[in-house]
Every structure is written in structure tokens, then in C-alpha cells.
Amino acid sequence: VEELDRVFGGGIVPSSATLIGGDPGIGKSTLLLQVAARLARNGVKTVYVSGEEAAAQIQERAKRLKVAESPVDLATETDLRKILSALKAANPDFVVIDSIQTMWSDSLEAAPGSVSQVRACAQELTRWAKKSGAALVLVGHVTKEGNIAGPRVVEHMVDAVFYFEGERGHQFRILRAVKNRFGPTDEIGIFEMHQYGLAPAKEPSALFLSADGDAEGGAAVFAAMEGSRPVLAEVQALVAKSAYGTPRRSVVGWDGGRLAMLLAVLEARCGISLAGMDVYLSVAGGYRIGEPAGDLGAAAALLTSLADMPVPERSVFFGEVALSGAVRPVARMEQRLKEAARLGFTHAYVPEGSPTSVDGLTITPIKRLIDLAQLLAPDAQNA
């Protein structure tokens, strides 16, 4: 699977242990069942061990995914001793354990899912994978804070830790690496959920753009980088007069601390006060912005919402905003601009020092945030 190979760093490595976490129902089991089936069809001896579902349930899902004919060895067991005995006898090349929190070892008196059981089972399975040469994938539950449940030491035991993310209301899912001994930790794989399971996204860099692009006030397109891949995402903002004493600040897909900083810079450096306004900011499509380069796009969305004016048609933004109000350069600016031009954008608002010539793009350098404010919301200062 191309998107999976990108995150793994070129493919699944023998004698490796990988931990994949994600919210319930996000598609972890679906993805791994599809991967196991594809490997099995290519002659890789594959075992799928489930501690959460009955064999009949997994077979029904396999039929829905149209992979029921794949020669995957299926087991439903939670006893670690029995699982290891079966694996040693089968000598597979690829093993999925779904999930590590359901496994238990009779050498411990603790209940399944407890810290000691999760640690012991993960340690035994990882040791077996290293000795046997098999590639092992452990599925992990996550806490309400979004961290993989169980002791942190499990993440240190394995070679790679991936998170499977996405909003339930959207069809896109993102596999994100946070640790990887065999590849980069800033790559993502993007999948689309269909009735027959998960499929690699056809045009990943444009998935998080709305159909209307940037035609309305309060919407700006940000050119992000995810590892070596440029991704364009729409940042949406709504600024409205507050009906309460304390204005609301709500953020989805971005860091709330950076929003607070950006609002402070707008007031202190640009003379634009939003103190009496409710501010809502969201990144479309369930995408999450994790780099400071998103500051300029968020600022553009806020300014155009406040002015009730759209940004210039087919425009893209990126740049880090400093506390001084300066707009700082970011990494891989030329790659971001070329991808924007490829997708049909014609204007780019970027930090000074960016490439000045990209075919199809009119580039406007922004030295300070107040320069952007004067372009997009000239009447908002001291309003």
C-alpha cells in the first residue's frame, strides 16, 4: 500500500515491532486486515490475532472488504502463552495483534489491560519478533487525551509508533508517525474511507480544500508540509460580536495557544482588537496543523472574517508570525509554492525571502503582519 509504505519509510521491515494507536472505530482493524490480506496474496505468510472480535465477525468484515479469499491465518485468542506457541509453530512473516490491551500472561496475577500485563505482553511479543524475523504490528487503544493506553515504556520497546487519526464525520484518515527507527517521523499517509474499506487518497495535497476554495470571507488556504509532501488545507474563521461578558475562543485542528498569541499580536502590533469578539477557528476536512507556518493563513482567515471580505481569488498563504509582528520564513517554501501553482492557485502571500518567481503564481512578500492586515482588512485597524 503506497501510503502505508510512505509512513513506514519504504515498507514494512522484518524483525520489527510497530505500535498503531487510534480512537475506537477510526479504522485501525480495517486497515490492518486489508494490509494482511494484500501481503498474504503476495505470498507473505500472515497471521491476524484478534482478542476483541469473534472469528465470524472478522470473516464478515473480510467479505465486506472483498478480501475473504486471501490466505490469512486467523486466530481469536488472548492467552499470550497459547499465542506464542502457535506463532512459533506457524513461523509467519507478518503478524497483527489486535489489540495489545486484550492480551494477558498467566505469569502475572494482574487483570488484562493493566499496566503490568500490557508491558509484559508487549515485551514478550517484541522479543519473539526480533528472534523469529517476523514483522509484528500491535494495535493499541488510546486514552481520552489521545495517548496510547498503557505504560509509556511500550512505546520505547517497539521500533515505530503510528497514530491513526481522523474525524468521524469525514471520509479521510491520516496515519502519522511519531517514532520510526527505519524512516522519517514527519511523514503521513492519507486514506479515504469507502464502503469497501480504506484506499490511498488519489490527490492527497488537495483533499482538505473545500469545493468553493477561498470564495468567502473567513476562509484562507494554507500550504502545509507533511514530511516531504506538501498539503493544502483551508483554514476557516468566524469573528462575531460576543453576547456575553467573556468572549469565546474555540479552535479545531490548530493549537489554541497559537490562536491566543496571534490575537495578541494583531492587537499589539496591528491595532486590531478582538477583545469583545467571539473567535472560532477550524481547519477543514479534519486536518490538523502542526507547524508554525500556519500562522499567516490563520491570520488571513481572521482578518477577512472581521472585514467580511473574501481573500483574493485562488490565493494561498504560509509564514510564521513572531511576537514582534514580523513574518518569518519557513522550510521548503519553493516546494509549497510549486504545489500551489500545480493545483491552480494564482496568488501567494509569503514571507520575505521566499522564491520570487514560480510559473503561474503572483507572489506578494509580507514583511510584517500589519502589511497583510492593510491588504485584507484596511478598515479594521483601530475599529
C-alpha positions as CSV (number, residue, x, y, z in Angstrom):
1,V,0.0,0.0,0.0
2,E,1.7,3.2,-1.2
3,E,0.5,5.5,1.6
4,L,1.5,2.9,4.3
5,D,4.9,2.4,2.7
6,R,5.5,6.2,2.8
7,V,4.9,6.3,6.6
8,F,7.0,3.1,7.3
9,G,9.9,4.6,5.3
10,G,9.7,2.4,2.3
11,G,7.9,-0.7,3.5
12,I,7.4,-3.0,6.5
13,V,10.8,-4.1,7.9
14,P,11.4,-7.8,9.0
15,S,12.2,-8.4,12.7
16,S,10.4,-5.1,13.6
17,A,7.7,-4.2,16.1
18,T,5.2,-1.4,15.3
19,L,2.5,0.1,17.6
20,I,-0.5,1.6,16.0
21,G,-3.0,3.6,18.1
22,G,-6.2,5.4,17.3
23,D,-9.7,6.2,18.5
24,P,-12.3,3.4,18.6
25,G,-13.9,2.9,15.3
26,I,-11.4,5.1,13.4
27,G,-10.4,2.1,11.1
28,K,-7.3,0.5,12.6
29,S,-8.6,-3.0,12.3
30,T,-9.9,-2.4,8.8
31,L,-6.6,-1.0,7.6
32,L,-4.6,-3.8,9.1
33,L,-6.9,-6.5,7.8
34,Q,-6.6,-5.1,4.3
35,V,-2.8,-4.9,4.7
36,A,-2.6,-8.5,5.9
37,A,-4.8,-9.7,3.1
38,R,-2.7,-8.0,0.5
39,L,0.6,-9.3,1.9
40,A,-0.9,-12.8,2.0
41,R,-2.0,-12.6,-1.6
42,N,1.6,-11.7,-2.5
43,G,3.0,-14.9,-0.8
44,V,3.8,-13.4,2.6
45,K,2.8,-15.8,5.4
46,T,0.4,-13.7,7.5
47,V,-1.3,-14.2,10.9
48,Y,-4.0,-12.0,12.3
49,V,-4.7,-12.5,16.0
50,S,-7.8,-10.8,17.5
51,G,-8.6,-10.5,21.1
52,E,-11.6,-8.3,20.6
53,E,-13.8,-10.0,17.9
54,A,-15.0,-13.5,17.2
55,A,-13.7,-15.2,14.1
56,A,-17.1,-14.9,12.4
57,Q,-17.1,-11.2,12.9
58,I,-13.7,-10.8,11.3
59,Q,-14.7,-13.0,8.4
60,E,-17.8,-10.9,7.8
61,R,-15.7,-7.8,7.7
62,A,-13.3,-9.5,5.3
63,K,-16.3,-10.3,3.0
64,R,-17.4,-6.6,3.1
65,L,-13.8,-5.6,2.3
66,K,-13.7,-8.2,-0.5
67,V,-10.6,-9.8,0.9
68,A,-12.2,-13.0,2.3
69,E,-10.4,-15.2,-0.2
70,S,-6.9,-14.1,0.9
71,P,-4.9,-16.8,2.7
72,V,-4.6,-15.1,6.1
73,D,-4.3,-17.3,9.1
74,L,-6.9,-16.1,11.7
75,A,-6.8,-16.6,15.4
76,T,-9.1,-15.4,18.2
77,E,-7.1,-15.7,21.5
78,T,-6.0,-13.6,24.4
79,D,-3.7,-16.0,26.2
80,L,-0.1,-15.0,25.5
81,R,1.3,-18.4,26.1
82,K,-1.0,-20.0,23.5
83,I,-0.4,-17.2,21.0
84,L,3.4,-17.6,21.2
85,S,3.2,-21.3,20.9
86,A,1.0,-21.0,17.8
87,L,3.3,-18.4,16.3
88,K,6.4,-20.5,16.9
89,A,4.7,-23.4,15.1
90,A,3.4,-21.4,12.2
91,N,6.6,-19.3,11.7
92,P,4.8,-16.4,9.9
93,D,6.4,-13.4,8.2
94,F,3.8,-10.8,9.3
95,V,1.7,-10.8,12.5
96,V,-1.1,-8.4,13.7
97,I,-2.1,-8.4,17.3
98,D,-5.4,-6.7,17.8
99,S,-5.2,-5.4,20.4
100,I,-2.3,-5.5,22.9
101,Q,-4.6,-4.3,25.8
102,T,-6.6,-7.6,25.5
103,M,-3.6,-9.9,25.8
104,W,-2.7,-11.5,29.2
105,S,0.1,-13.6,30.6
106,D,-0.5,-16.3,33.2
107,S,2.8,-15.4,34.8
108,L,1.1,-12.3,36.3
109,E,-1.9,-12.0,38.5
110,A,-3.0,-8.6,37.2
111,A,-6.1,-8.3,35.0
112,P,-5.8,-8.0,31.2
113,G,-5.3,-4.4,30.2
114,S,-3.4,-3.4,33.3
115,V,-0.1,-1.6,33.1
116,S,1.9,-4.7,34.1
117,Q,0.1,-7.0,31.7
118,V,0.4,-4.7,28.7
119,R,4.1,-4.2,29.4
120,A,4.8,-7.9,29.9
121,C,2.8,-9.0,26.8
122,A,4.4,-6.3,24.6
123,Q,7.8,-7.3,25.8
124,E,7.3,-11.0,25.1
125,L,5.8,-10.4,21.6
126,T,8.5,-7.9,20.6
127,R,11.2,-10.3,21.8
128,W,9.7,-13.1,19.7
129,A,9.5,-10.8,16.6
130,K,13.2,-9.9,16.9
131,K,14.2,-13.6,17.2
132,S,11.9,-15.0,14.5
133,G,12.4,-12.3,11.9
134,A,8.7,-11.6,11.6
135,A,7.2,-8.1,11.3
136,L,4.9,-7.5,14.2
137,V,2.1,-4.9,14.4
138,L,0.4,-4.2,17.7
139,V,-2.8,-2.3,17.9
140,G,-3.2,-0.1,20.9
141,H,-6.2,1.7,22.4
142,V,-5.9,5.4,23.2
143,T,-7.0,7.4,26.2
144,K,-9.4,10.3,26.1
145,E,-6.4,12.6,25.9
146,G,-5.4,10.8,22.7
147,N,-2.3,8.9,24.0
148,I,-1.9,5.2,23.7
149,A,-3.2,3.5,26.8
150,G,-0.8,1.6,29.0
151,P,2.7,2.2,30.2
152,R,4.9,4.6,28.2
153,V,7.6,2.0,28.2
154,V,5.8,0.1,25.5
155,E,6.5,2.9,23.0
156,H,10.2,2.6,23.9
157,M,10.1,-1.2,23.3
158,V,8.8,-1.0,19.7
159,D,10.6,0.3,16.6
160,A,7.8,2.5,15.4
161,V,4.8,4.2,16.8
162,F,2.0,5.4,14.5
163,Y,-1.3,7.2,15.2
164,F,-4.3,6.7,13.0
165,E,-6.3,9.9,13.1
166,G,-9.4,11.5,11.5
167,E,-12.8,12.9,12.2
168,R,-15.7,10.5,12.3
169,G,-17.8,12.9,10.1
170,H,-15.1,12.9,7.3
171,Q,-14.0,10.2,5.0
172,F,-10.3,11.0,5.3
173,R,-8.0,9.2,7.7
174,I,-4.3,10.1,8.4
175,L,-1.6,7.6,9.5
176,R,1.0,9.7,11.3
177,A,4.4,8.6,12.5
178,V,5.6,9.8,15.9
179,K,8.5,7.4,16.2
180,N,10.2,5.4,13.5
181,R,13.7,3.8,13.6
182,F,13.5,2.9,9.9
183,G,12.3,6.2,8.4
184,P,11.3,9.8,9.0
185,T,8.9,10.7,11.8
186,D,7.2,13.6,9.9
187,E,5.6,11.7,7.1
188,I,1.9,11.0,6.9
189,G,-0.2,8.6,4.9
190,I,-3.7,9.8,3.8
191,F,-6.5,7.3,3.2
192,E,-10.2,7.6,2.1
193,M,-12.9,5.5,3.8
194,H,-15.1,3.8,1.2
195,Q,-17.8,1.2,1.6
196,Y,-15.2,-1.4,0.7
197,G,-12.6,-0.2,3.3
198,L,-9.7,2.2,3.2
199,A,-8.0,3.3,0.0
200,P,-5.0,5.5,-0.6
201,A,-6.0,9.1,-1.4
202,K,-5.8,10.0,-5.1
203,E,-4.8,13.6,-4.7
204,P,-3.6,14.0,-1.1
205,S,-2.4,17.6,-1.4
206,A,-5.9,18.8,-2.3
207,L,-8.1,16.7,-0.1
208,F,-8.6,19.3,2.6
209,L,-9.7,22.1,0.3
210,S,-13.4,22.9,0.1
211,A,-15.3,22.9,-3.2
212,D,-15.6,26.7,-3.1
213,G,-11.9,27.3,-2.4
214,D,-11.4,30.7,-0.9
215,A,-14.5,32.4,-2.2
216,E,-15.9,33.7,1.1
217,G,-14.7,35.9,3.9
218,G,-13.1,34.0,6.8
219,A,-11.6,31.3,4.6
220,A,-7.9,31.1,3.6
221,V,-5.8,28.3,2.1
222,F,-2.6,27.4,3.9
223,A,0.2,25.5,2.2
224,A,1.5,23.0,4.8
225,M,4.3,20.4,4.7
226,E,3.9,16.9,6.0
227,G,7.4,15.4,5.7
228,S,8.3,15.5,2.0
229,R,4.7,16.1,1.0
230,P,3.0,19.5,0.5
231,V,-0.6,19.6,1.6
232,L,-3.0,22.5,1.1
233,A,-5.7,23.0,3.7
234,E,-8.4,25.5,4.2
235,V,-8.4,27.5,7.4
236,Q,-11.9,28.8,8.3
237,A,-12.5,31.6,10.9
238,L,-15.6,33.3,12.2
239,V,-15.3,36.5,14.2
240,A,-18.6,37.8,15.7
241,K,-19.6,40.2,18.4
242,S,-19.8,38.5,21.8
243,A,-23.2,38.4,23.5
244,Y,-21.5,37.5,26.9
245,G,-19.1,39.2,29.2
246,T,-16.3,36.7,28.4
247,P,-15.7,36.2,24.6
248,R,-15.5,32.6,23.4
249,R,-12.4,31.2,21.8
250,S,-12.9,27.8,20.0
251,V,-10.3,26.0,17.9
252,V,-10.5,22.8,15.9
253,G,-7.4,21.4,14.1
254,W,-4.9,24.1,15.4
255,D,-3.2,25.0,18.6
256,G,-5.3,27.1,20.9
257,G,-2.2,28.7,22.3
258,R,-1.1,29.9,18.9
259,L,-4.5,31.4,18.3
260,A,-4.2,33.4,21.6
261,M,-0.8,34.6,20.6
262,L,-2.0,35.6,17.1
263,L,-4.9,37.6,18.6
264,A,-2.4,39.4,20.9
265,V,-0.1,40.2,18.0
266,L,-3.0,41.6,16.0
267,E,-3.9,43.9,18.8
268,A,-0.5,45.0,19.9
269,R,1.3,45.3,16.5
270,C,-1.6,46.0,14.1
271,G,-4.1,47.9,16.2
272,I,-6.8,45.4,15.6
273,S,-8.6,44.4,18.9
274,L,-10.8,41.3,19.0
275,A,-11.3,41.6,22.8
276,G,-15.1,41.9,22.6
277,M,-15.4,39.3,19.8
278,D,-16.1,35.5,19.8
279,V,-13.5,33.8,17.7
280,Y,-13.9,30.4,16.1
281,L,-11.2,28.8,14.0
282,S,-11.3,25.5,12.3
283,V,-9.3,23.6,9.7
284,A,-11.4,21.9,7.1
285,G,-11.6,18.2,6.5
286,G,-10.4,17.1,9.9
287,Y,-6.8,18.1,9.1
288,R,-4.6,19.2,12.0
289,I,-2.0,22.0,11.5
290,G,1.2,21.2,13.5
291,E,3.7,23.7,12.2
292,P,4.1,27.5,12.9
293,A,3.9,28.2,9.1
294,G,0.1,28.1,9.5
295,D,0.1,31.5,11.3
296,L,-0.2,33.6,8.2
297,G,-3.1,31.5,6.9
298,A,-4.9,31.7,10.2
299,A,-4.3,35.5,10.3
300,A,-5.8,35.9,6.8
301,A,-8.9,33.9,7.8
302,L,-9.4,36.0,10.9
303,L,-8.8,39.3,9.1
304,T,-11.2,38.6,6.2
305,S,-13.9,37.3,8.6
306,L,-13.6,40.5,10.6
307,A,-13.8,42.7,7.4
308,D,-16.4,40.4,5.9
309,M,-14.4,40.3,2.7
310,P,-13.0,37.3,0.8
311,V,-9.3,36.9,0.2
312,P,-8.1,37.4,-3.4
313,E,-9.3,34.6,-5.5
314,R,-7.1,31.5,-5.8
315,S,-4.7,32.7,-3.1
316,V,-2.5,30.7,-0.8
317,F,-0.7,31.7,2.5
318,F,2.1,30.5,4.7
319,G,4.5,32.0,7.1
320,E,5.3,32.1,10.8
321,V,4.3,35.2,12.8
322,A,6.7,36.4,15.5
323,L,5.6,38.2,18.7
324,S,7.2,41.3,17.1
325,G,4.7,41.1,14.3
326,A,7.4,40.1,11.8
327,V,6.6,37.3,9.3
328,R,9.4,34.7,9.3
329,P,10.4,32.4,6.5
330,V,9.6,28.7,6.9
331,A,11.1,25.5,5.5
332,R,10.6,24.3,1.9
333,M,9.0,27.4,0.6
334,E,9.6,26.7,-3.1
335,Q,8.0,23.2,-2.8
336,R,4.9,24.7,-1.2
337,L,4.6,27.3,-4.0
338,K,5.1,24.8,-6.8
339,E,2.4,22.6,-5.4
340,A,0.0,25.6,-5.1
341,A,0.7,26.5,-8.7
342,R,0.1,22.9,-9.8
343,L,-3.3,22.9,-8.1
344,G,-4.3,26.1,-9.9
345,F,-3.6,28.8,-7.4
346,T,-2.5,32.1,-8.9
347,H,-1.5,34.3,-5.9
348,A,0.7,33.6,-2.9
349,Y,1.3,35.7,0.2
350,V,4.5,34.6,1.8
351,P,7.4,35.8,4.0
352,E,10.1,37.9,2.5
353,G,13.0,35.8,1.3
354,S,10.7,33.3,-0.5
355,P,11.3,32.4,-4.1
356,T,10.1,35.4,-6.2
357,S,9.4,33.5,-9.4
358,V,7.2,30.4,-9.8
359,D,5.4,29.8,-13.0
360,G,1.7,30.7,-12.8
361,L,2.0,32.4,-9.4
362,T,1.9,36.1,-8.5
363,I,4.0,36.3,-5.3
364,T,3.4,39.0,-2.7
365,P,6.1,39.1,0.1
366,I,4.8,40.0,3.5
367,K,7.4,41.5,5.9
368,R,5.1,42.2,8.9
369,L,1.6,41.1,9.9
370,I,0.4,44.7,9.6
371,D,1.2,44.6,5.9
372,L,-1.2,41.7,5.5
373,A,-3.8,43.5,7.6
374,Q,-3.6,46.6,5.4
375,L,-4.1,44.4,2.3
376,L,-7.0,42.2,3.5
377,A,-8.8,44.4,6.1
378,P,-7.8,48.0,5.6
379,D,-10.7,49.4,7.7
380,A,-10.2,47.1,10.7
381,Q,-7.4,49.0,12.4
382,N,-8.5,50.9,15.5
383,A,-12.1,50.0,14.7
